Amino acid sequence: MSIVDKILTANKAFMKSSHTPISKFPQYHAAIVTCMDTRLVNFLEPAAGIERGTVKIIKTAGNTVGSDFNDVIKSLMICVYELQVKEIVVIGHYQCGMEKTTSQGLVDHMRIHGINDNIINDILPDLRNWADAFHTSCQNVTESVANIKASKYLPDDIPVHGLIIDPDTGKIDLIK
């Protein structure tokens, strides 16, 4: 059974129960930037006391937020300017796969999958700046928080915090 078939089958069962509509505006007026790691799915939320409708969650590899005009910053702009978000939290996790990811490793895998060298060369500087800059989860949370705070596209007075979660135990530590 394909993943799409599994999703549609699960949805049929889900639709048999009733669901209360919830506002698109987060109750806590907060956005969380976190990693896409599978260990965090349905784990981060209860560990942090997050329920449906309470926060906006933006997931990206390594919870990385660059310093330029990127998709995470764009999403945070929507959160702040359109969806009443007044606080931002970056939540990384220990044992992140990005700690071992390198631009060269990604390039090697891209070539194996038939991606043309011209395409690779076009993105190589950005790929190096992104993949090779990630060394530890704590460092990345700190840098992501700093990049959000320094973003000229977001207000200076919005609080931005950094946390890190243990993907095995759920313990959350304050980083910044």
Contacts in CASP RR format, 6 or more apart in sequence:
PFRMAT RR
TARGET T0000
AUTHOR 0000-0000-0000
METHOD contacts of the structure
MODEL  1
MSIVDKILTANKAFMKSSHTPISKFPQYHAAIVTCMDTRLVNFLEPAAGI
ERGTVKIIKTAGNTVGSDFNDVIKSLMICVYELQVKEIVVIGHYQCGMEK
TTSQGLVDHMRIHGINDNIINDILPDLRNWADAFHTSCQNVTESVANIKA
SKYLPDDIPVHGLIIDPDTGKIDLIK
1 9 0 8 1.000
22 52 0 8 1.000
22 53 0 8 1.000
23 53 0 8 1.000
24 83 0 8 1.000
25 83 0 8 1.000
25 84 0 8 1.000
26 53 0 8 1.000
26 54 0 8 1.000
26 55 0 8 1.000
26 56 0 8 1.000
26 83 0 8 1.000
26 84 0 8 1.000
26 85 0 8 1.000
27 53 0 8 1.000
27 54 0 8 1.000
27 55 0 8 1.000
28 54 0 8 1.000
28 55 0 8 1.000
28 87 0 8 1.000
29 84 0 8 1.000
29 85 0 8 1.000
29 86 0 8 1.000
29 87 0 8 1.000
30 54 0 8 1.000
30 55 0 8 1.000
30 56 0 8 1.000
30 85 0 8 1.000
30 86 0 8 1.000
30 87 0 8 1.000
30 88 0 8 1.000
30 89 0 8 1.000
31 55 0 8 1.000
31 56 0 8 1.000
31 57 0 8 1.000
31 58 0 8 1.000
31 75 0 8 1.000
31 76 0 8 1.000
31 79 0 8 1.000
31 80 0 8 1.000
31 85 0 8 1.000
31 87 0 8 1.000
31 88 0 8 1.000
31 89 0 8 1.000
32 48 0 8 1.000
32 50 0 8 1.000
32 55 0 8 1.000
32 56 0 8 1.000
32 57 0 8 1.000
32 58 0 8 1.000
32 88 0 8 1.000
32 89 0 8 1.000
32 90 0 8 1.000
32 91 0 8 1.000
33 58 0 8 1.000
33 59 0 8 1.000
33 60 0 8 1.000
33 63 0 8 1.000
33 65 0 8 1.000
33 72 0 8 1.000
33 76 0 8 1.000
33 88 0 8 1.000
33 89 0 8 1.000
33 90 0 8 1.000
33 91 0 8 1.000
33 144 0 8 1.000
33 148 0 8 1.000
34 40 0 8 1.000
34 44 0 8 1.000
34 57 0 8 1.000
34 58 0 8 1.000
34 59 0 8 1.000
34 63 0 8 1.000
34 90 0 8 1.000
34 91 0 8 1.000
34 92 0 8 1.000
34 93 0 8 1.000
35 59 0 8 1.000
35 60 0 8 1.000
35 61 0 8 1.000
35 62 0 8 1.000
35 63 0 8 1.000
35 91 0 8 1.000
35 92 0 8 1.000
35 93 0 8 1.000
35 96 0 8 1.000
35 98 0 8 1.000
36 59 0 8 1.000
36 60 0 8 1.000
36 61 0 8 1.000
36 62 0 8 1.000
37 62 0 8 1.000
37 93 0 8 1.000
37 96 0 8 1.000
37 97 0 8 1.000
37 167 0 8 1.000
39 93 0 8 1.000
39 167 0 8 1.000
39 168 0 8 1.000
40 93 0 8 1.000
40 165 0 8 1.000
40 167 0 8 1.000
43 167 0 8 1.000
43 170 0 8 1.000
44 50 0 8 1.000
44 91 0 8 1.000
44 165 0 8 1.000
45 51 0 8 1.000
47 165 0 8 1.000
47 170 0 8 1.000
47 171 0 8 1.000
47 172 0 8 1.000
48 91 0 8 1.000
48 165 0 8 1.000
48 172 0 8 1.000
50 57 0 8 1.000
56 79 0 8 1.000
56 83 0 8 1.000
56 85 0 8 1.000
58 72 0 8 1.000
58 75 0 8 1.000
58 76 0 8 1.000
58 79 0 8 1.000
60 71 0 8 1.000
60 72 0 8 1.000
61 98 0 8 1.000
61 101 0 8 1.000
62 92 0 8 1.000
62 96 0 8 1.000
62 97 0 8 1.000
62 98 0 8 1.000
62 134 0 8 1.000
62 137 0 8 1.000
62 140 0 8 1.000
63 90 0 8 1.000
63 91 0 8 1.000
63 92 0 8 1.000
63 93 0 8 1.000
63 96 0 8 1.000
63 140 0 8 1.000
63 141 0 8 1.000
63 144 0 8 1.000
64 72 0 8 1.000
64 98 0 8 1.000
64 130 0 8 1.000
64 134 0 8 1.000
64 140 0 8 1.000
64 144 0 8 1.000
65 72 0 8 1.000
65 73 0 8 1.000
65 90 0 8 1.000
65 144 0 8 1.000
65 147 0 8 1.000
65 148 0 8 1.000
66 72 0 8 1.000
66 73 0 8 1.000
66 130 0 8 1.000
66 143 0 8 1.000
66 144 0 8 1.000
66 147 0 8 1.000
67 147 0 8 1.000
67 150 0 8 1.000
67 151 0 8 1.000
69 153 0 8 1.000
73 148 0 8 1.000
73 151 0 8 1.000
73 153 0 8 1.000
73 154 0 8 1.000
76 85 0 8 1.000
76 88 0 8 1.000
76 148 0 8 1.000
76 151 0 8 1.000
76 154 0 8 1.000
77 153 0 8 1.000
77 154 0 8 1.000
79 85 0 8 1.000
79 88 0 8 1.000
80 86 0 8 1.000
80 154 0 8 1.000
80 155 0 8 1.000
80 158 0 8 1.000
86 158 0 8 1.000
86 159 0 8 1.000
87 158 0 8 1.000
87 159 0 8 1.000
87 160 0 8 1.000
87 161 0 8 1.000
88 148 0 8 1.000
88 158 0 8 1.000
88 159 0 8 1.000
88 160 0 8 1.000
88 161 0 8 1.000
89 160 0 8 1.000
89 161 0 8 1.000
89 162 0 8 1.000
89 163 0 8 1.000
90 141 0 8 1.000
90 144 0 8 1.000
90 145 0 8 1.000
90 148 0 8 1.000
90 160 0 8 1.000
90 161 0 8 1.000
90 162 0 8 1.000
90 163 0 8 1.000
91 141 0 8 1.000
91 162 0 8 1.000
91 163 0 8 1.000
91 164 0 8 1.000
91 165 0 8 1.000
91 172 0 8 1.000
92 137 0 8 1.000
92 140 0 8 1.000
92 141 0 8 1.000
92 162 0 8 1.000
92 163 0 8 1.000
92 164 0 8 1.000
92 165 0 8 1.000
93 137 0 8 1.000
93 164 0 8 1.000
93 165 0 8 1.000
93 166 0 8 1.000
93 167 0 8 1.000
94 137 0 8 1.000
94 164 0 8 1.000
94 165 0 8 1.000
94 166 0 8 1.000
94 167 0 8 1.000
95 137 0 8 1.000
95 167 0 8 1.000
96 134 0 8 1.000
96 137 0 8 1.000
96 140 0 8 1.000
98 131 0 8 1.000
98 134 0 8 1.000
98 140 0 8 1.000
99 134 0 8 1.000
99 135 0 8 1.000
99 136 0 8 1.000
99 137 0 8 1.000
101 131 0 8 1.000
101 134 0 8 1.000
102 131 0 8 1.000
102 132 0 8 1.000
103 124 0 8 1.000
103 127 0 8 1.000
103 128 0 8 1.000
103 130 0 8 1.000
103 131 0 8 1.000
103 132 0 8 1.000
106 127 0 8 1.000
106 131 0 8 1.000
107 120 0 8 1.000
107 124 0 8 1.000
107 127 0 8 1.000
110 120 0 8 1.000
111 117 0 8 1.000
111 120 0 8 1.000
133 143 0 8 1.000
134 140 0 8 1.000
137 164 0 8 1.000
138 164 0 8 1.000
138 175 0 8 1.000
141 162 0 8 1.000
141 163 0 8 1.000
141 164 0 8 1.000
141 175 0 8 1.000
141 176 0 8 1.000
142 162 0 8 1.000
142 175 0 8 1.000
142 176 0 8 1.000
144 162 0 8 1.000
145 160 0 8 1.000
145 161 0 8 1.000
145 162 0 8 1.000
145 175 0 8 1.000
145 176 0 8 1.000
148 154 0 8 1.000
148 160 0 8 1.000
149 156 0 8 1.000
149 160 0 8 1.000
161 174 0 8 1.000
161 176 0 8 1.000
162 174 0 8 1.000
162 175 0 8 1.000
162 176 0 8 1.000
163 172 0 8 1.000
163 173 0 8 1.000
163 174 0 8 1.000
163 175 0 8 1.000
164 172 0 8 1.000
164 173 0 8 1.000
164 175 0 8 1.000
165 171 0 8 1.000
165 172 0 8 1.000
165 173 0 8 1.000
166 172 0 8 1.000
END
